[in-house]
């Protein structure tokens, strides 16, 4: 039955899926994606034992995915992690996740999305402002060009936590939304050529590595001196193999190899 | 995870395979294949490969006469794939790695 646990996050939020898997005493990996962001939550007999979302690991990674309101999820039974990073009960995690969701609802009333770009507001009204170190860290990265998502990656903080800091800085009158800069962030993203092979490669590598996948593919091909548009099956196989070696988790590396080997065979390798 | 011996044999240019462990050597090659009756040579190779435990990596390619032998090692188990020299070696390594992962699961 667990093979069919998949769907859209618009209808079912992460917390609800976690509750269902926990009650069903499931073991395996819950994969979630929201645009270019991906997360994985591992269960053993209904308890969460590991989670990863971008650079975040442990409970923080779960809280990050808990606030996603769009995207997809799928449960892969029996996938197990190489590490254990969560030792909280599901009830404790879901209680904190509920707080984060409430906070995020308040934040999104002011900040449209994590792709929004902000700049320093020169018309500061307060005479004196006290900042926490994390607020200063974020403020130092704001340049009117980088999105909230870009800054969260640069400082190694989760997107939702970074949005929370932005919320406090906007409320303090230190930041204002940068006009006409919404497209700048996406313009810097690498777009791979739209071939069936590269689409399959990017999709599966994103599952294993998250939004950095297109960069890794492009960089690896460059290192190997391969043309991404080449039809050489030998080159494709070598690229897949090299990429699989760059996936930190052995389980995910094998899952990636598994899908891509099928793809190559189907293509008639 | 799939990655079965059948998948490996479907790769164009793969002749067969050998599974070696402390329990013995099992050769699956066509009967007229030049390496079909060379159990002792495979046993000797397996002993050499498994003995050098500090070897970095666990996939070894050996050019053997006009063939390529791709050996996958994990602990004391080994899968050796015999193929033509012009086979898609990356595909053999990918599939072999999956087969090896399944063999380890079953051990």
Interface residues (C-beta under 8 A of the other chain):
Chain A: X233 X234 X237 X238 X240 X241 X244 X254 X255 X257 X258 X260 X261 X262 X264 X265 X269
Chain B: X1 X2 X3 X7 X10 X11 X12 X88 X89 X90 X91 X93 X94 X95 X97 X98 X101
